[in-house]
Amino acid sequence: MGDTDQKQRAAEAALEQVEAGTVIGVGTGSTADFFIDALARIKSKIDGAVASSEASAQRLRGHGIPVLDLNDVGELPLYVDGADEANRHLQLIKGGGGALTREKIVAAASRRFVCIAHEAKLVDVLGAFPLPVEVIPMARSYVARELVRRGGQPVLREGFVTDNGNAILDVRGLRIAEPAKLEADLNNIPGVVTNGIFALRPADLLILGTADGTRTLD
Ligand code: 5RP
């Protein structure tokens, strides 16, 4: 219950980052859902949104917010999304909801990435949360062996298919001391679409919901 309030506080605070007359990049998950609901209150002031998942696109449309194709809008001024873990350098683990690839694309295509989360998501070292890795289905076993070779324990996310038609391996046991290095290394394994480390393009601002308000890290 406390987490829910904190997520909502972070999402509401992110609304201040929205500039009138722009298209907003919107993430995926329960915290991003609070942001979408908040965005609905100022929908007449924005030109629309680019969604990082089918689920978020549906929620945006449900509020009457136009959903645009990233290919039609060019660079976005702002992307707002949640995270599974964040460190003090604003490097993240994402993908608990399985939308990591589209999230990484929209984050990369945005000038500013504002991450919203409840306070417990802030950690000293990334990696307690199992790292999601999106894989092309035929490469699943090969990629899993490569992850084991790197000290991880991959588990197939059963019954889950990403919006891109791929599988997710959730990898436990990785203590991620050098996030950018591991992000690049894992993305070089043939068959990996992307992994849930957001360090090569970290967030620019982290808004954490707390018990009595919000605090920000930049
Ligand atoms: C989805 C994500 C989410 O941002 C992440 O899982 C956090 O979700 P929540 O806001 O529900 O805690 O990366 O792929």
Residues whose N, C-alpha, C, O or C-beta is under 5 A from the ligand:
A	BS01	5RP	T28 G29 S30 T31 A32 D81 G82 A83 D84 K94 G95 G96 G97 G98 A99 L100
